[in-house]
Amino acid sequence: MRSFSALIASALLLTASSAFADSRVFIIANQADGYGIDQCLARGDKCGAHAARAYCQSRDFAQATNFRRVDPDEITGAVPHAANEKCGGNACGEYVAITCQR
């Protein structure tokens, strides 16, 4: 009976770990296009859920589990700016992180 319990526990552990391993965070530029979808994504509002899901599905993921604005300082080495330049508004660019899961 113990070996059967251990087998079930192992199977559950493998299933859970594969679910977490199959997600990816996409960092995309938040560009004002006049439709407001970018602001919905950047603020994490409910109105951005459809856009985030569509973005994930276009990359063969099933769903978007999270979306939010990303500060350029959170993106290590990817968004260079001068040492004396202060980021604010669109000065250094705005980005959105969308977490997709299979």
Backbone hydrogen bonds, N-H to C=O, Kabsch-Sander energy under -0.5 kcal/mol:
donor,donor_aa,acceptor,acceptor_aa,energy
5,S,1,M,-2.0
6,A,2,R,-2.6
7,L,3,S,-2.2
8,I,4,F,-2.2
9,A,5,S,-2.6
10,S,6,A,-2.4
11,A,7,L,-2.3
12,L,8,I,-2.4
13,L,9,A,-2.3
14,L,10,S,-2.5
15,T,11,A,-2.1
16,A,12,L,-2.5
17,S,13,L,-2.5
18,S,14,L,-2.0
19,A,15,T,-1.5
20,F,16,A,-1.6
21,A,17,S,-1.7
22,D,18,S,-0.9
23,S,20,F,-0.6
24,R,100,C,-2.4
26,F,24,R,-0.5
26,F,98,I,-3.0
28,I,26,F,-0.6
28,I,96,V,-2.8
30,N,94,E,-3.2
31,Q,29,A,-1.1
32,A,30,N,-0.5
40,C,36,G,-1.8
41,L,37,I,-2.3
42,A,38,D,-2.6
43,R,39,Q,-2.3
44,G,40,C,-0.8
44,G,41,L,-0.5
45,D,40,C,-1.6
48,G,45,D,-1.8
49,A,46,K,-1.7
52,A,48,G,-2.7
53,R,49,A,-2.5
54,A,50,H,-2.4
55,Y,51,A,-2.3
56,C,52,A,-2.3
57,Q,53,R,-2.9
58,S,54,A,-1.9
59,R,56,C,-1.4
60,D,57,Q,-1.6
61,F,56,C,-2.2
62,A,101,Q,-1.0
63,Q,101,Q,-2.1
65,T,63,Q,-0.6
65,T,99,T,-2.5
66,N,99,T,-1.1
68,R,97,A,-2.0
69,R,42,A,-1.4
70,V,95,Y,-3.2
74,E,71,D,-2.4
75,I,72,P,-1.1
76,T,74,E,-1.0
78,A,75,I,-1.0
79,V,75,I,-0.8
85,E,82,A,-1.4
87,C,85,E,-0.5
91,A,88,G,-2.2
95,Y,70,V,-1.0
96,V,28,I,-2.9
97,A,68,R,-3.1
98,I,26,F,-2.6
98,I,96,V,-0.5
99,T,66,N,-3.0
100,C,24,R,-3.3
100,C,98,I,-0.6
101,Q,63,Q,-2.6
102,R,22,D,-2.1
